[in-house]
Amino acid sequence: MSTDSDSPGVGEGFLRMAQALGLDVSDEERAQDLARRVGLMREGLARLYEIDVSGAESPSAFVPSLHQEPSAGTGRG
């Protein structure tokens, strides 16, 4: 296995975390692929954090009714 200084993103800490999560890092190729995929996800998430939404209004939240009106034809009697 590589160390933190050998391969960026595929250090011992990364591998331990991946193994603890049940991910297969049984060989160097799988570990490199996992690190690449995680890196891509982090880049995508970083872009989301950069979006300025300070001027946007939040949409109204949908709050379903606590009671339902009876349907037509289902009256009592």
Wavefront OBJ file of the C-alpha trace (Angstrom):
o trace
v 0.000 0.000 0.000
v 1.126 3.530 -0.610
v 1.659 6.204 1.980
v 0.364 9.757 2.114
v 3.591 11.049 0.556
v 3.690 8.449 -2.275
v 0.349 9.171 -3.972
v -1.809 12.204 -3.356
v -5.281 11.122 -2.249
v -4.388 7.435 -1.803
v -2.633 7.575 1.528
v -3.011 5.181 4.419
v -5.725 7.340 5.994
v -7.735 7.361 2.777
v -7.394 3.587 2.415
v -8.392 2.936 6.042
v -11.456 5.115 5.647
v -12.421 3.389 2.395
v -12.015 -0.031 3.979
v -14.061 1.029 7.015
v -16.844 2.039 4.622
v -16.737 -1.392 3.011
v -15.155 -0.266 -0.267
v -12.850 -2.620 -2.153
v -9.308 -1.256 -2.178
v -7.661 -4.663 -2.475
v -5.098 -3.561 -5.054
v -3.342 -0.371 -6.098
v -5.363 0.013 -9.318
v -8.683 -0.091 -7.427
v -7.349 2.346 -4.830
v -6.165 4.755 -7.535
v -9.526 4.548 -9.315
v -11.403 5.177 -6.075
v -9.188 8.154 -5.249
v -9.753 9.574 -8.749
v -13.539 9.213 -8.417
v -13.566 10.778 -4.960
v -11.456 13.649 -6.271
v -13.927 14.267 -9.104
v -16.839 14.270 -6.657
v -15.026 16.738 -4.402
v -14.394 19.050 -7.354
v -18.074 18.926 -8.298
v -19.170 19.641 -4.752
v -16.701 22.518 -4.469
v -18.352 24.129 -7.500
v -21.733 23.912 -5.788
v -20.368 25.695 -2.723
v -19.090 28.506 -4.960
v -22.562 29.348 -6.301
v -23.789 32.660 -4.901
v -27.447 32.306 -3.970
v -27.571 35.293 -1.627
v -29.969 37.175 -3.914
v -32.270 34.250 -4.573
v -35.520 33.807 -2.716
v -36.237 30.404 -1.292
v -39.223 28.656 -2.872
v -42.357 28.111 -0.875
v -42.277 24.789 0.867
v -45.071 22.363 0.071
v -47.019 21.569 3.218
v -49.638 18.904 2.616
v -52.983 19.265 4.298
v -53.327 17.452 7.603
v -56.796 16.265 6.659
v -58.323 15.185 3.395
v -61.662 16.238 2.043
v -63.975 13.301 1.341
v -64.134 12.333 -2.329
v -67.370 12.817 -4.252
v -69.658 9.808 -3.966
v -68.184 8.542 -0.740
v -70.712 10.150 1.556
v -72.121 8.454 4.575
v -75.524 6.922 4.559
l 1 2 3 4 5 6 7 8 9 10 11 12 13 14 15 16 17 18 19 20 21 22 23 24 25 26 27 28 29 30 31 32 33 34 35 36 37 38 39 40 41 42 43 44 45 46 47 48 49 50 51 52 53 54 55 56 57 58 59 60 61 62 63 64 65 66 67 68 69 70 71 72 73 74 75 76 77
